[in-house]
Amino acid sequence: MQKKIDYNIKSSKNLGWTPEWFECNSFSLELISCITSFQNSLGLEADGLVGPSTYRRIEAQLLSEEEYKPQKRNRRKGERGIIYNGKHFSINWDKVILWNERGGLSCKPGTYYDWSDKPERKPIQFVNHWDATLSSELCAKIIGKRGLSMHFLIDNDGTIYQMMDIQDPAFQAGSKFWNTNSIGVEISNAFYMKYQEWYVKRGFGERPIEEGHKLNGRKIEDHLGFYPIQLQALAALWAAVADATGISLEVCNTKGYCEGCAKGEHNGFINHYNLTKNKIDCASLDMEIVLELAKQNSQCS
């Protein structure tokens, strides 16, 4: 048990949480028990340790209990676009905010590979993630604390945030091979059913409920789905990215790990679970629906 206590002390310093988050006063056996109970309530591995996954869940829960005050985001007038190697590419979506604009969200230096002085990179995959948090703003804070990065975020209202130039590989897919060959997006969705009331109270409305999904032959617990406006934004983003980078406007429909995706043999749009059996995002994303919408948006289809 002392090893678990020592782990949580180190985790607390690295991630910025305290025993009070779990209604305890010190690093003790009682704290381990409280952490285990919290993990059990959300279907997480109940090991009593606050790793990144448990930390994100407890932080999201605490934030959900606070008054929600969305920040005003100033969107630029005129043509919308995304940035690839310093160049502007149009996107058929009117809610786009770049990292260098007022109200934008950005990645911290050192959390991505700086390829600004390299030849234009040729990514072959676009990886979909769900952020398991309550908003894109919170997602940006969390990945920043964890030393990670992401090219795009899609918020509850369909706003697309580009956090960095597509030219620079983000720390978002796992291995260096996956990162340097891909582009990533985090779609805001707190996942757990307990947060449905939070969305309703803040005026976003009820999220769809996803039931009966399986990955790698295992059932995924029932969870919250994406808002229709988020899927429309995702489709517009897919189309713009395909037009800009040449990534094939095709999807992988394997429900789980895909060796071809993991080896970089599949050129197209995939989910994080296609790269590793350790991930389940985005288990309930209907790739074919988004693909059809994306083809309607694309200039190259």
Rosetta silent file (secondary structure, phi, psi, omega in degrees, C-alpha in Angstrom):
SEQUENCE: MQKKIDYNIKSSKNLGWTPEWFECNSFSLELISCITSFQNSLGLEADGLVGPSTYRRIEAQLLSEEEYKPQKRNRRKGERGIIYNGKHFSINWDKVILWNERGGLSCKPGTYYDWSDKPERKPIQFVNHWDATLSSELCAKIIGKRGLSMHFLIDNDGTIYQMMDIQDPAFQAGSKFWNTNSIGVEISNAFYMKYQEWYVKRGFGERPIEEGHKLNGRKIEDHLGFYPIQLQALAALWAAVADATGISLEVCNTKGYCEGCAKGEHNGFINHYNLTKNKIDCASLDMEIVLELAKQNSQCS
SCORE:     score description
SCORE:     0.000 S_00000001
   1 L     0.000  -30.028 -179.503    0.000    0.000    0.000 S_00000001
   2 H   -62.587  -33.803  178.524    2.905    2.355    0.641 S_00000001
   3 H   -64.401  -36.929  178.245    3.805    2.164   -3.055 S_00000001
   4 H   -68.727  -39.367  177.268    0.289    3.338   -3.934 S_00000001
   5 H   -62.250  -45.649  179.643    0.529    6.180   -1.448 S_00000001
   6 H   -62.403  -39.862  178.949    3.898    7.205   -2.909 S_00000001
   7 H   -61.361  -45.742 -177.371    2.458    7.013   -6.440 S_00000001
   8 H   -67.939  -33.199  175.679   -0.451    9.289   -5.539 S_00000001
   9 H   -62.910  -45.541  179.266    1.851   11.806   -3.868 S_00000001
  10 H   -66.219  -42.663  178.431    3.922   12.005   -7.049 S_00000001
  11 H   -60.151  -41.214  179.872    0.785   12.108   -9.222 S_00000001
  12 H   -59.456  -41.163 -179.646   -0.603   14.951   -7.120 S_00000001
  13 H   -69.775  -39.286 -176.242    2.525   17.029   -7.736 S_00000001
  14 H   -75.962  -38.794 -173.471    2.619   16.270  -11.461 S_00000001
  15 H   -99.347  -22.969  175.873   -1.092   16.670  -12.250 S_00000001
  16 L    92.024   29.546  176.526   -2.127   19.236   -9.652 S_00000001
  17 L  -108.450  167.337  179.079   -4.812   17.461   -7.603 S_00000001
  18 L  -131.801  160.689  177.634   -5.209   17.149   -3.824 S_00000001
  19 H   -56.211  -27.867 -179.510   -6.761   14.538   -1.483 S_00000001
  20 H   -61.896  -24.069  177.086   -9.644   16.974   -0.910 S_00000001
  21 H   -60.428  -28.203  179.944  -10.804   16.232   -4.450 S_00000001
  22 H  -108.003   19.629  178.089  -11.786   12.793   -3.145 S_00000001
  23 L    61.481   41.058  174.710  -13.083   14.160    0.190 S_00000001
  24 L  -127.058  164.236 -176.193   -9.980   13.104    2.147 S_00000001
  25 L  -107.407  -11.008 -175.494   -7.485   15.127    4.151 S_00000001
  26 L  -156.434  169.448  175.055   -4.227   13.279    3.541 S_00000001
  27 L   -82.303  104.263 -170.077   -2.403   10.693    1.475 S_00000001
  28 L  -151.712  179.870  175.412   -3.491    7.559    3.289 S_00000001
  29 H   -63.674  -33.972  177.895   -5.209    4.187    2.994 S_00000001
  30 H   -62.330  -39.459  178.636   -8.513    6.038    3.293 S_00000001
  31 H   -63.867  -42.883  178.491   -7.636    8.077    0.187 S_00000001
  32 H   -58.978  -41.248  178.808   -6.865    4.919   -1.763 S_00000001
  33 H   -64.395  -41.692  179.467  -10.267    3.550   -0.733 S_00000001
  34 H   -66.752  -39.600  177.643  -12.026    6.756   -1.821 S_00000001
  35 H   -63.991  -42.272  179.168  -10.207    6.762   -5.160 S_00000001
  36 H   -61.156  -42.537  178.904  -11.179    3.122   -5.690 S_00000001
  37 H   -62.920  -42.470  178.156  -14.835    3.913   -4.988 S_00000001
  38 H   -62.193  -44.308 -179.795  -14.733    6.801   -7.455 S_00000001
  39 H   -63.316  -41.487  178.534  -13.151    4.584  -10.122 S_00000001
  40 H   -61.181  -37.983 -177.195  -15.765    1.877   -9.550 S_00000001
  41 H   -66.146  -21.563 -178.502  -18.578    4.399   -9.985 S_00000001
  42 L  -111.639    5.484  178.550  -17.319    5.250  -13.473 S_00000001
  43 L    74.318   20.299  177.317  -16.272    1.791  -14.585 S_00000001
  44 L   -84.705  166.035  173.895  -12.555    2.624  -14.499 S_00000001
  45 L   -62.247  118.285 -173.411   -9.838    0.218  -13.399 S_00000001
  46 L   -87.181   77.096 -178.108  -10.235    0.326   -9.610 S_00000001
  47 L  -108.041   -2.902  179.087   -6.590    0.386   -8.557 S_00000001
  48 L    76.242   10.559 -178.407   -6.717    3.367   -6.165 S_00000001
  49 L  -111.773  137.349  179.573   -4.183    5.279   -8.248 S_00000001
  50 L   -94.273   86.061  171.751   -4.783    8.684   -9.817 S_00000001
  51 L   -87.147 -175.913 -177.638   -3.381    8.279  -13.303 S_00000001
  52 H   -55.885  -39.891 -177.260   -4.254   10.587  -16.218 S_00000001
  53 H   -66.965  -48.443  178.403   -7.609    8.898  -16.896 S_00000001
  54 H   -63.316  -39.217  179.066   -8.831    9.076  -13.292 S_00000001
  55 H   -60.460  -45.299 -179.099   -7.516   12.622  -13.002 S_00000001
  56 H   -62.367  -38.395 -178.425   -9.470   13.774  -16.056 S_00000001
  57 H   -69.094  -42.809 -178.348  -12.674   12.220  -14.713 S_00000001
  58 H   -71.187  -35.859  178.260  -12.431   13.752  -11.232 S_00000001
  59 H   -65.646  -42.539  178.626  -11.478   17.163  -12.651 S_00000001
  60 H   -62.187  -39.234 -179.948  -14.445   17.058  -15.038 S_00000001
  61 H   -65.591  -42.544  179.665  -16.753   16.143  -12.156 S_00000001
  62 H   -65.730  -39.968  179.552  -15.545   19.023   -9.997 S_00000001
  63 H   -67.979  -31.801 -179.612  -15.873   21.477  -12.850 S_00000001
  64 H   -66.991  -19.446 -179.364  -19.387   20.250  -13.582 S_00000001
  65 L   -87.787   -6.689  179.855  -20.393   21.364  -10.103 S_00000001
  66 L   -93.036  163.384  177.118  -19.256   24.940  -10.778 S_00000001
  67 L   -68.903  129.321 -178.422  -21.221   27.671  -12.511 S_00000001
  68 L   -86.418  120.339  179.640  -20.658   27.460  -16.271 S_00000001
  69 L  -128.385   87.280 -177.790  -19.597   30.773  -17.762 S_00000001
  70 L   -62.255  137.624  178.768  -18.599   30.313  -21.400 S_00000001
  71 L   -76.793  148.379  176.444  -16.032   32.818  -22.608 S_00000001
  72 L   -76.076  131.009 -179.529  -16.874   35.075  -25.492 S_00000001
  73 L  -114.195  120.983 -179.591  -15.001   34.031  -28.587 S_00000001
  74 L   -87.939  115.960  178.735  -14.434   36.582  -31.327 S_00000001
  75 L   -95.000  138.909 -178.622  -14.571   34.964  -34.740 S_00000001
  76 L   -69.589  152.369  178.153  -12.917   36.743  -37.631 S_00000001
  77 L   -85.785  161.012  178.683  -15.065   38.070  -40.435 S_00000001
  78 L    90.400 -161.478 -175.165  -14.774   36.902  -43.994 S_00000001
  79 L   -63.986  134.455  177.143  -13.653   33.544  -45.349 S_00000001
  80 L   -88.892  156.205  179.054  -13.012   30.827  -42.808 S_00000001
  81 E  -168.048  169.788  174.020  -10.059   28.498  -43.115 S_00000001
  82 E  -115.722  163.340 -174.477   -7.528   26.154  -41.580 S_00000001
  83 E  -114.577  126.049  176.995   -3.746   26.512  -41.677 S_00000001
  84 E  -131.302  113.399 -178.752   -1.372   23.972  -43.234 S_00000001
  85 L    55.279   42.955  176.820    2.324   24.870  -43.428 S_00000001
  86 L    80.296   -4.225 -178.046    1.500   28.548  -43.049 S_00000001
  87 E  -103.499  147.865 -177.717   -1.014   28.513  -45.895 S_00000001
  88 E   -90.298  130.313  175.846   -4.745   29.183  -45.637 S_00000001
  89 E  -125.751  132.193 -173.910   -7.212   26.542  -46.870 S_00000001
  90 E   -70.081  154.206  176.864  -10.926   27.239  -46.938 S_00000001
  91 L  -138.904  138.867 -177.651  -13.463   25.297  -44.885 S_00000001
  92 L   -86.085   64.611 -179.366  -17.226   25.229  -45.325 S_00000001
  93 L  -156.755  134.148 -172.911  -17.959   26.081  -41.695 S_00000001
  94 L   -96.165    3.847  178.696  -18.600   29.445  -40.072 S_00000001
  95 L  -118.318   79.426 -179.710  -17.417   28.588  -36.544 S_00000001
  96 E  -132.209  128.922  178.155  -13.631   28.364  -36.796 S_00000001
  97 E  -128.616  125.832  179.865  -11.118   30.011  -34.451 S_00000001
  98 E   -86.955  159.974 -177.402   -7.353   29.792  -34.970 S_00000001
  99 L   -63.032  -25.550 -176.693   -4.770   29.605  -32.201 S_00000001
 100 L   -98.338   11.616  176.366   -3.390   33.061  -33.061 S_00000001
 101 L  -101.255  158.985  176.345   -6.759   34.821  -32.923 S_00000001
 102 L   -60.991  129.746 -177.571   -8.356   36.448  -29.922 S_00000001
 103 L    86.412    0.612 -179.856  -10.181   33.770  -27.979 S_00000001
 104 L   -75.969  163.680  176.870   -8.193   30.991  -29.657 S_00000001
 105 L  -115.192  135.026 -174.159   -6.829   27.903  -27.904 S_00000001
 106 L  -132.448  162.915  177.227   -3.210   26.940  -28.453 S_00000001
 107 L   -93.821  146.410 -179.446   -0.685   24.230  -27.655 S_00000001
 108 L   -74.683  141.013  174.046    2.282   24.921  -25.421 S_00000001
 109 L   -55.833  139.956 -179.236    5.758   25.021  -27.001 S_00000001
 110 L    93.368   -7.808  178.924    7.530   21.747  -26.407 S_00000001
 111 L  -101.089   11.884  178.607    4.350   19.654  -26.571 S_00000001
 112 E  -155.144  166.363  176.583    4.689   19.006  -30.310 S_00000001
 113 L   -83.657  125.627  178.389    7.343   18.563  -32.999 S_00000001
 114 L   -86.589  104.784 -179.780    8.334   21.877  -34.591 S_00000001
 115 L  -109.575   25.297 -176.659    8.592   21.149  -38.305 S_00000001
 116 L   -64.125  -23.759 -179.207    8.380   24.779  -39.430 S_00000001
 117 L  -104.099   10.965  179.620   11.824   24.535  -41.064 S_00000001
 118 L  -102.696  163.442  174.414   11.223   21.139  -42.671 S_00000001
 119 L   -58.847  155.801 -178.462    9.747   20.254  -46.070 S_00000001
 120 L   -55.836  123.255 -178.885    5.962   20.093  -46.104 S_00000001
 121 L   -76.765  157.143 -177.044    4.962   16.919  -44.295 S_00000001
 122 L  -121.352   81.193  178.906    2.500   14.520  -45.898 S_00000001
 123 L   -63.934  148.775 -178.289    0.192   13.086  -43.227 S_00000001
 124 L  -116.858   -8.519 -178.797   -1.712    9.988  -44.290 S_00000001
 125 E  -137.325  149.032  173.479   -4.233    9.630  -41.454 S_00000001
 126 E  -119.874  121.149 -172.220   -6.685   11.791  -39.548 S_00000001
 127 E  -105.632  124.165  176.721   -7.397   10.445  -36.045 S_00000001
 128 E   -89.917  133.049  174.311  -10.687   11.091  -34.225 S_00000001
 129 E  -126.834  155.253  162.268  -10.663   11.314  -30.425 S_00000001
 130 E  -110.588  145.789 -167.787  -13.325   12.217  -27.876 S_00000001
 131 L   -87.255  -12.403 -178.505  -12.012   14.328  -25.044 S_00000001
 132 L    55.161   29.692  174.702  -14.034   12.851  -22.098 S_00000001
 133 L  -130.354 -179.806 -172.144  -14.342   16.408  -20.735 S_00000001
 134 L   -90.416  -16.711 -179.278  -17.093   19.017  -20.650 S_00000001
 135 L  -161.135  162.642  177.699  -15.756   21.557  -23.142 S_00000001
 136 H   -65.883  -34.572  179.012  -12.952   22.233  -25.587 S_00000001
 137 H   -61.800  -43.443  177.306  -11.563   24.896  -23.282 S_00000001
 138 H   -66.652  -39.315  177.818  -11.204   22.342  -20.492 S_00000001
 139 H   -58.469  -44.658 -179.660   -9.726   19.835  -22.934 S_00000001
 140 H   -60.600  -39.091  178.978   -7.059   22.343  -23.963 S_00000001
 141 H   -65.793  -42.437 -176.060   -6.109   22.876  -20.322 S_00000001
 142 H   -67.955  -47.420 -178.958   -5.877   19.166  -19.610 S_00000001
 143 H   -66.688  -29.601  175.681   -3.767   18.210  -22.613 S_00000001
 144 H   -65.408  -42.431  178.226   -1.505   21.166  -21.851 S_00000001
 145 H   -64.136  -32.126 -177.395   -0.965   19.944  -18.299 S_00000001
 146 L   -86.832    1.136  179.868   -0.183   16.466  -19.598 S_00000001
 147 L    72.717   27.529  179.937    2.400   17.730  -22.064 S_00000001
 148 L  -110.715  179.890 -179.355    0.279   16.710  -25.053 S_00000001
 149 L  -153.254  167.305 -178.324   -1.076   18.597  -28.052 S_00000001
 150 L  -155.143  142.170  179.692   -3.842   18.433  -30.647 S_00000001
 151 L   -73.129  -44.051 -174.940   -4.410   20.032  -34.032 S_00000001
 152 E  -135.424  150.730  170.519   -8.155   20.577  -33.691 S_00000001
 153 E  -127.808  145.347  173.720  -10.904   20.655  -31.058 S_00000001
 154 E  -122.839  117.980 -173.400  -14.659   20.609  -31.709 S_00000001
 155 L   -83.546  176.899 -177.690  -16.757   22.154  -28.933 S_00000001
 156 L   -60.093  -31.305 -177.771  -20.317   21.397  -27.816 S_00000001
 157 L   -94.164    8.346  179.554  -21.752   24.095  -30.094 S_00000001
 158 L    89.325    1.770  176.729  -19.797   22.956  -33.156 S_00000001
 159 L   -66.881  130.931  175.837  -17.034   25.547  -32.880 S_00000001
 160 E   -99.357  125.128  173.926  -13.794   24.258  -34.395 S_00000001
 161 E  -107.283  123.762  169.145  -10.570   25.386  -32.724 S_00000001
 162 E   -95.877  120.351 -172.985   -7.321   24.900  -34.597 S_00000001
 163 L   -93.745  -15.657 -177.553   -4.627   24.795  -31.915 S_00000001
 164 L  -165.579  163.831  179.213   -1.529   24.528  -34.126 S_00000001
 165 L   -66.559  136.603  177.300   -0.341   24.357  -37.729 S_00000001
 166 L   -58.482  -27.215  179.728   -1.033   21.005  -39.411 S_00000001
 167 L   -57.822  -33.926 -177.429    2.603   21.063  -40.564 S_00000001
 168 L   -88.669  122.788  176.870    3.742   20.381  -36.994 S_00000001
 169 L   -65.681  132.329  178.835    3.077   16.819  -35.707 S_00000001
 170 E   -92.853  155.333  173.148    1.114   16.861  -32.454 S_00000001
 171 L   -84.689   82.815 -170.753    1.606   14.522  -29.496 S_00000001
 172 L  -136.702  -21.748 -173.823   -1.859   13.031  -29.926 S_00000001
 173 L  -106.040  -16.657  179.651   -1.864    9.501  -31.302 S_00000001
 174 L   127.338  -94.629 -175.949    0.722    7.739  -29.137 S_00000001
 175 L   -78.354  162.296  178.468    3.937    6.682  -30.860 S_00000001
 176 H   -61.527  -37.899  178.624    6.216    8.980  -32.839 S_00000001
 177 H   -59.689  -48.098  179.838    5.365    7.043  -35.997 S_00000001
 178 H   -65.409  -41.812 -177.823    1.638    7.629  -35.535 S_00000001
 179 H   -63.552  -44.130 -175.494    2.119   11.264  -34.542 S_00000001
 180 H   -74.637  -16.224 -179.177    4.308   12.191  -37.500 S_00000001
 181 L  -105.038    6.973 -173.299    1.973   10.510  -39.972 S_00000001
 182 E  -140.268  168.772  173.059   -1.328   11.855  -38.683 S_00000001
 183 E  -122.268  146.843 -177.113   -3.527   14.807  -37.754 S_00000001
 184 E  -128.714  153.025  173.849   -5.805   14.702  -34.702 S_00000001
 185 E  -134.986  139.890  170.794   -9.093   16.138  -33.437 S_00000001
 186 E  -106.278  120.019  178.142  -10.689   16.004  -29.978 S_00000001
 187 E   -98.444  123.649 -173.769  -14.497   16.114  -30.106 S_00000001
 188 L   -66.638  125.493  178.655  -15.947   17.374  -26.831 S_00000001
 189 L  -171.500  115.196 -177.416  -18.026   14.732  -25.048 S_00000001
 190 L   -73.115   -6.277  170.479  -17.860   13.868  -21.329 S_00000001
 191 L    74.634  -56.867 -170.935  -18.976   10.314  -22.241 S_00000001
 192 L   -75.476  141.176 -176.149  -20.605    9.278  -18.942 S_00000001
 193 H   -59.249  -28.042 -176.676  -24.396    9.354  -18.609 S_00000001
 194 H   -62.022  -18.215 -177.465  -24.154   11.231  -15.310 S_00000001
 195 H   -91.714    0.582  179.799  -23.204   14.397  -17.218 S_00000001
 196 H   -56.478  -43.592 -179.471  -26.418   14.562  -19.265 S_00000001
 197 H   -62.694  -35.633  179.125  -27.983   16.916  -16.720 S_00000001
 198 H   -59.649  -46.186 -179.239  -24.944   19.193  -16.903 S_00000001
 199 H   -64.403  -40.837 -179.206  -25.433   19.699  -20.638 S_00000001
 200 H   -65.017  -45.253 -178.625  -29.157   20.346  -20.254 S_00000001
 201 H   -63.929  -29.518 -178.426  -28.671   22.894  -17.465 S_00000001
 202 L   -90.622    5.825  173.098  -26.101   24.796  -19.524 S_00000001
 203 L    87.801    8.406  179.087  -28.452   25.088  -22.481 S_00000001
 204 L   -83.814  -19.438 -175.884  -26.830   22.612  -24.859 S_00000001
 205 L    87.127  170.781 -179.045  -29.749   20.183  -24.725 S_00000001
 206 L   -71.587  141.038  172.186  -29.704   16.433  -24.253 S_00000001
 207 L   -84.326  152.524  173.067  -27.034   14.411  -25.981 S_00000001
 208 L   -60.180  151.995  176.171  -28.016   11.257  -27.870 S_00000001
 209 E  -102.421  127.404 -179.542  -27.629    8.045  -25.851 S_00000001
 210 E  -103.040  125.947 -176.347  -25.416    5.379  -27.412 S_00000001
 211 L  -130.510  147.937  170.470  -26.183    1.774  -26.522 S_00000001
 212 L    74.204   19.018  179.450  -24.909   -1.669  -27.462 S_00000001
 213 L   -81.445  146.943  178.736  -21.604   -0.725  -29.102 S_00000001
 214 E  -129.681  146.870  173.352  -18.731   -3.218  -29.222 S_00000001
 215 E  -135.018  136.356 -179.192  -14.997   -2.931  -29.860 S_00000001
 216 L    49.977   33.621  177.321  -12.631   -5.860  -30.267 S_00000001
 217 L    80.497    0.937 -178.793  -15.595   -8.093  -29.441 S_00000001
 218 E  -110.375  141.892 -179.259  -16.217   -6.432  -26.066 S_00000001
 219 E   -74.016  137.311  174.269  -19.272   -4.374  -25.180 S_00000001
 220 L   -96.334  134.839 -178.222  -18.755   -0.670  -24.474 S_00000001
 221 L   -58.243  150.786  177.598  -20.877    0.728  -21.685 S_00000001
 222 L   -58.717  140.075 -173.270  -23.825    2.897  -22.673 S_00000001
 223 E  -153.685  174.606  178.476  -22.693    6.491  -22.995 S_00000001
 224 E   -76.024  143.406  177.617  -23.432    9.953  -24.333 S_00000001
 225 L  -100.412 -168.578 -178.383  -23.159   10.529  -28.055 S_00000001
 226 L   -94.173  148.598  172.576  -22.274   13.571  -30.152 S_00000001
 227 L   -69.060  146.727  177.223  -24.535   16.478  -30.953 S_00000001
 228 H   -53.917  -37.381 -178.833  -25.595   16.640  -34.636 S_00000001
 229 H   -67.333  -28.225  176.322  -23.866   20.010  -34.987 S_00000001
 230 H   -69.571  -38.194  178.185  -20.596   18.428  -33.864 S_00000001
 231 H   -68.039  -35.770  176.741  -20.886   15.791  -36.589 S_00000001
 232 H   -66.108  -41.049  177.891  -21.579   18.492  -39.154 S_00000001
 233 H   -65.059  -42.038  179.276  -18.502   20.393  -37.980 S_00000001
 234 H   -61.214  -42.776  179.283  -16.421   17.204  -38.090 S_00000001
 235 H   -62.191  -42.888  178.127  -17.546   16.509  -41.659 S_00000001
 236 H   -62.728  -38.267  179.446  -16.609   20.037  -42.733 S_00000001
 237 H   -68.537  -44.537  176.451  -13.211   19.586  -41.073 S_00000001
 238 H   -54.322  -47.793 -177.336  -12.611   16.218  -42.744 S_00000001
 239 H   -61.394  -45.713 -179.067  -13.373   17.761  -46.120 S_00000001
 240 H   -64.261  -41.698  179.396  -11.087   20.746  -45.571 S_00000001
 241 H   -65.667  -42.105  178.729   -8.233   18.552  -44.318 S_00000001
 242 H   -62.062  -44.402  179.883   -8.603   16.147  -47.248 S_00000001
 243 H   -63.820  -37.772 -175.766   -8.569   19.031  -49.715 S_00000001
 244 H   -78.048  -40.944 -170.063   -5.533   20.633  -48.066 S_00000001
 245 H  -104.817  -19.571 -176.384   -3.339   17.614  -47.373 S_00000001
 246 L    87.512    3.616  173.358   -4.412   14.960  -49.860 S_00000001
 247 L   -58.677  133.444 -176.993   -5.431   12.473  -47.159 S_00000001
 248 L   -63.706  133.472  178.563   -7.888   10.101  -48.840 S_00000001
 249 L   -80.833   68.290  178.734  -11.510   10.822  -48.009 S_00000001
 250 L  -135.370  159.153 -178.211  -12.020    7.226  -46.912 S_00000001
 251 E  -125.117  157.413  171.323  -12.710    5.650  -43.516 S_00000001
 252 L   -97.411  123.180 -178.489  -11.709    2.517  -41.654 S_00000001
 253 L   -99.967   10.225  176.349  -14.820    0.625  -40.543 S_00000001
 254 L   -66.433  125.597 -179.752  -12.981   -1.938  -38.397 S_00000001
 255 L   -87.616   74.541 -179.286  -14.631   -1.932  -34.967 S_00000001
 256 L   141.696 -160.901 -178.603  -11.449   -2.125  -32.937 S_00000001
 257 L   -59.825  136.757  179.257   -7.724   -2.438  -33.519 S_00000001
 258 L  -127.135  115.388 -177.798   -6.709   -2.418  -37.186 S_00000001
 259 H   -61.236  -38.168  179.100   -3.246   -3.659  -38.091 S_00000001
 260 H   -62.356  -41.046  176.959   -3.308   -1.796  -41.381 S_00000001
 261 H   -65.232  -45.340 -176.711   -4.032    1.501  -39.613 S_00000001
 262 H   -63.290  -31.412 -179.190   -1.381    0.850  -36.958 S_00000001
 263 L   -90.300   -0.576  179.682    1.245    0.126  -39.615 S_00000001
 264 L    77.034   21.432 -179.635    0.323    3.177  -41.651 S_00000001
 265 L   -88.117  -15.536  179.620   -0.976    1.113  -44.548 S_00000001
 266 L  -102.386  121.302  177.709   -4.407    2.751  -44.473 S_00000001
 267 L  -100.047  113.058 -179.902   -4.634    6.282  -45.856 S_00000001
 268 E   161.445 -154.322 -173.715   -7.750    7.994  -44.569 S_00000001
 269 E  -106.361  125.403 -172.021   -9.882    8.902  -41.556 S_00000001
 270 E  -135.091  172.746  173.554   -9.752    6.616  -38.528 S_00000001
 271 E  -106.039  158.710 -177.628  -10.561    6.443  -34.812 S_00000001
 272 H   -59.284  -33.157 -179.051   -8.017    6.237  -32.024 S_00000001
 273 H   -66.622  -16.977  176.747   -9.143    2.689  -31.226 S_00000001
 274 H   -70.754  -19.668 -177.403   -7.958    1.611  -34.693 S_00000001
 275 L   -93.865  -26.354 -175.483   -4.373    2.238  -33.565 S_00000001
 276 L  -153.772  144.511  178.142   -4.388    0.548  -30.169 S_00000001
 277 L   -74.389   -7.301 -178.421   -6.520   -1.836  -28.129 S_00000001
 278 L   -83.890   -5.728 -177.396   -6.041    0.472  -25.118 S_00000001
 279 L  -119.028  151.190  176.880   -8.439    3.124  -26.484 S_00000001
 280 L  -120.966    3.363  179.833  -12.195    3.159  -27.116 S_00000001
 281 L   -91.893  135.542    1.707  -12.601    6.565  -28.787 S_00000001
 282 L  -109.390   95.446 -169.915  -14.646    7.127  -30.812 S_00000001
 283 L   -58.037  -35.359 -173.851  -16.631    3.903  -30.305 S_00000001
 284 L  -105.548   10.591  179.822  -20.046    5.277  -31.294 S_00000001
 285 L   -75.413  123.389  178.332  -19.048    7.622  -34.108 S_00000001
 286 L   -81.926   96.486 -174.258  -20.920    6.735  -37.314 S_00000001
 287 H   -64.085  -35.830 -176.912  -18.067    7.078  -39.782 S_00000001
 288 H   -68.142  -37.742  177.891  -20.219    6.518  -42.868 S_00000001
 289 H   -64.738  -45.960  179.505  -22.605    9.359  -42.001 S_00000001
 290 H   -64.741  -39.422  179.797  -19.730   11.770  -41.428 S_00000001
 291 H   -61.392  -43.934 -179.970  -18.020   10.555  -44.613 S_00000001
 292 H   -62.362  -42.595  177.523  -21.113   11.220  -46.721 S_00000001
 293 H   -64.987  -39.196 -179.459  -21.412   14.740  -45.288 S_00000001
 294 H   -64.546  -40.373  179.837  -17.692   15.317  -45.842 S_00000001
 295 H   -64.210  -32.821  176.425  -17.910   14.303  -49.491 S_00000001
 296 H   -67.264  -27.640 -179.633  -20.684   16.851  -49.963 S_00000001
 297 H   -87.741  -27.683 -170.526  -18.309   19.502  -48.562 S_00000001
 298 L   -71.056  143.014  175.800  -15.136   18.451  -50.333 S_00000001
 299 L   -84.039  -14.349 -174.261  -13.846   20.219  -53.430 S_00000001
 300 L  -104.625   -5.643 -175.826  -11.958   17.092  -54.462 S_00000001
 301 L   -77.372    0.000    0.000  -14.697   14.461  -54.156 S_00000001
